[in-house]
Amino acid sequence: MIKRQQVKEQTSKWAGDLISIRRYLHAHPELSFKEENTAQYISSLLDEWGISYTKGIAGHGISGLIKGKNHHKKVVALRADIDALPIYEKNNISYKSKNKGIMHACGHDVHTTCLLGTIKFLNLNKDNFEGSVKFIFQPAEEKLPGGAIQMIKAGILKNPVPDVMIGQHVFPDLEVGKVGFRAGMYMASADEINLYIRGKGGHAAMPEKIDDTVLGMAEIISSLQKIVSRKAPPSVPTVLSFGKVVANGAHNVIPSEVIVQGTFRTFDEIWRKKAHYLISKMAKDVADSQGLECDVIIDKGYPFLKNDSLVTQVVRNAAEEYLGKDNVVELPIRMTAEDFASFAQLIPSAFYRLGTANKDKGIVNGLHTPNFNVDEKSIEIGTGLMIWNTLKLLLI
């Protein structure tokens, strides 16, 4: 029987090594589907620790199985994502990204480090627990179609099939030492909306001789908001936002094409499908009323993330034991999306948040920003908590 104090003492002893791993990963980020060197680094550590694994899954994914006593009794799966974002880092730190324009601005370096520490501990103590632990280092969380669905298609959830699964994600909204949980619906689905508005461009001073693609674009964007305000079910949170408009004209030139890109997010699959139809129809109808053409391409992304009630309660209780009840909080739903949802749709799962902020140290910047960083005490905490959560899940 592995004791909580044993986990805390070991992760404290390893804290320096874990921070070094995280800093290496942070300094050498790689974009989605291009994580070759990251995978090689993870593999080198697993080799050093004598942990067997399979690599090259759905690109650069890695997975393996740590077998405890009676290893068929239960299988708990642990997942960490390994890719980074196309962001120029602005932090003035010794381990600043060496890959220009690429940054671990979403904490995947922390996720990977915590999972590495967890499986190292479990492998050293595999004679002291029953069941098996499947570890998954997932590529391409940040880019559609996402590495999760690609790994699922490659059979990652087979041989053996996990009974339960957990994912841990950094959260700069919480101070280091705290963690957050939410059972049921937690994060939204995410789809990419692409509009291509076309017409006869020309001189802006002679609007009677051209098709005003820019004005049409403005009316289409405005009209599409009515889908959310007038058609969305009142009980289903929904967001439709457009973040990119490319109208490559000039002060006095109306372009022949305007490109619009946005995101649609919600928590209901029936409404999601209906909304896709309404977006396409309305965009085309408004364009037609202006004498324009509009091609609509909707790239269906990650599903909504729903945490299993039982699994969430088990890991929440474990967190209260490990960190104290005062350090465990209830999370609100979020309109952000997460690739882990593809796993959670198939396996009873819990996706929880690890506090990484430290206001006294000025570590407060949000995810996906060029100044994002974490209080590195969170790495020791996150590793220990993942170990303790895993041990508790093996008992249910």
C-alpha positions, 0 to 999 in steps of 0.5 A: 500500500502506497502512502500519501506521505510517500508520494509527497516525499518522493515528488519533493525529492524529484522537484529539481529534476522535474523542473529541469525536464519542464525547462528543457521542454519549454525551451524546445517547443514544437508545433502540432503534428511536428513534435519529433524532437519532443517525442525523442526527448520523452523516449530518451527519459523512458529508456533511461528509466527502463519503461517500455513504450510504443512511439510514432502513434498518430504522428509523434504520439507515445504510449505504454502500459505499467503493469502492477499486481493483478494487472488485468483488474483495472486499467487507468489511462493518463494523458498529457499533450505535447505540442506548442503554439505559434506564439513569440515568447516575451518572457525574460527567462533563462529557458525562453523558447529557442524556436522562434515564433513557437512557445509553450503558452498553454502549459503542455510542457508542464503536462508532459513533465507531470505525466513523466514524473507520475509514470516514473513513480508508478513504475518504481512502485508497480509491486505496490498497487493492483491494476495497470496504468496506460500512459498517453503522450498526445500530439497535436492538441492545438490544431484540428482535427486534433491528435486525440481522434487520430490516436483513437483511430490508431487504436490507443484505447484498445489492448487494453481498453481503459476503465477510466481516464484523467487529464490534468491542465494548468490553470492561471486563474488559480493560485499555485497549490489549488486545483479545480474540478467540475462534474458533467458539462465543462468545456464547449465543442469547437468548430471553425467557420470559414466564409469566402465572399466573392463578387466583382471588385473595383473602384470604391468611388463607383459602387454602382459598377461593382459588387461590394464584398466588404459591405456584404461581409459586414452584413453577413457577420452582423446577421449571423449573430442573430442565430445565437441571439434568436435561435439558440436554446436558452439553456445551451451556452453558445458562442459565435465569434469571428476573429479574422477578416481578410479584405485585401483591397485599398482605400479606394479598391473593393476586393473581389474576395473577402475571407472571414474566419471564426469559431462556433462553440456550444454544449449540445450536439443536436443544436450544433448540427442545426446551427451549422445548417443555419450559419451556412444558409444565412451567410449564403442568403445574405450574400445573394441579397447583395448580388454576391456569392458565399462559400461556407466551409465548416470544419467540425472540431472537438466535441464538448467535454463532459466529465464523468460524475463518479470519476470526478468525485473520486479524483476530487476526494483524492485531491482533498486528501492530498492538498486539503479541502480548502485548496479544492474548488468548483469550476464554472463551465468554459466556452474554451475547448479541449481535445481531451473531449474526444477521449471523454466521449468514449471513456469515463473521464475527469479533466481537472485544472492545476493552479499555476499562478502566483500574484506575489511573483507576478505570474498571472498571465493567461493561457495563449499569451506571450508572457504566460508562465507558471509557478514551478511549485505546481510541477511537484504538486501536479505530479504528486496529485496525478500519482495519488489520483491514479492510485485512488482510481485503481481502487474503484 
